[in-house]
Amino acid sequence: MASSPPDTSKTIKLERYNSYIRRIHTTKVLNASSKILFRSTLLIALVLILFFTINYPPLSDRNAVNSNYPHRHSFLSTSFFAPSTAVGGAGWEKQVRHSATPRRPNGFSVLVTGAAGFVGSHSSLALKKRGDGVLGLDNFNNYYDPSLKRDRQKLLQRHQIFIVEGDLNDAALLAKLFDVVPFTHILHLAAQAGVRYAMKNPQSYVSSNIAGFINLLEVAKAANPQPAIVWASSSSVYGLNTQVPFSENHQTDQPASLYAATKKAGEEIAHTYNHIYGLSLTGLRFFTVYGPWGRPDMAYFFFTKDILQGKPIDVYQTQDEKQVARDFTYIDDIVKGCIGALDTAEKSTGSGGKKKKPAQLRVYNLGNTSPVPVGNLVSILENLLSTKAKKHVIKMPRNGDVPFTHANVSLAFKDFGYKPSTDLSTGLRKFVKWYVSYYGIETRVKKESRVNSEHTED
């Protein structure tokens, strides 16, 4: 009798069971590995986002050619926890609209570029005070101490004026501003300032004063309605002109500095956009503006600083040993000229980038009409500070500065009543009062007065 084959059914079942267990285990391992990989990838991505957000500015800031000031934004405050106040967010748009909305009947809605600057901050306050809507734009570059610009910004904030931090070369940002607000006017004061700095950083002048101006005009021409534009040229455009006082019809094709050349280029660019696109454009040639909240790179400002610190100051003479003289113009007089130009600016005549009829094109001198030798400026400061300056008289270097400026302002007087009223002694007294207060300096006059008062009480 043949023997029966061994029963392998139990073994087969056991192997099937073990195989099933192995598949389940493998599946669990794979699932667990996938979760670990996913979480690791997500963690790495978040770390990378954190790194790039903290260490790199937005693209608009990196493309701000004329801004050397490093912008740093907090990852927590901008990317996640305050999306409504980020550029383009609902909170941001609300701030923009609120600031730009006029509070008086038929008031203007004005975009002020360079609003954290010297003339820009004063003009913004004056416009807001009379009930116009004002929105500022500034890139807060570090041509001079940005903390002064930040303090001007705080001053404007107290008067409900919002400054958008951005650059003229950021076309997308400008377009967004015009989408949010139908500006009636632009007061364009943003520029790379200073004559001598052009020898160190010429590209900044081209980027801001030419490319930035064109970018602004490109956005303005496409706006509907097109705004009227008042913008800052400079007395520097007169360059090597020897006719005095300088008049708007004098020759301006011999600039003595790159700064002057870019401002003259701006006047020609303004003519082009007026001719082709019907933009209403008014250029203002400022003559040596000074006063409280002024620019630290200006002579009156750093003379004050150096005299108080007992440092020597360089007082320039011309090559033939004549005194250098300037038509120093107080800030309040300049602001009145800016507002007068805005008030008399006619509407632009284009629509959708197409000109319908001829538009207004003007240029004016805004000066004080009374040139003062720089030596006299120093004497006034010595009296106000009760401190003798350590003067170092030297020949003017060939750095683009001109020896003499003198404004004829009869055209501005005729068209909008411009009439400067502040002499240099009065204006410098107001500047020194601001300076010692802002920097917390006790001048010798104050100190002696306080000591005498204490002795009298004793």
Disulfide bonds with the S-S distance in Angstrom:
none
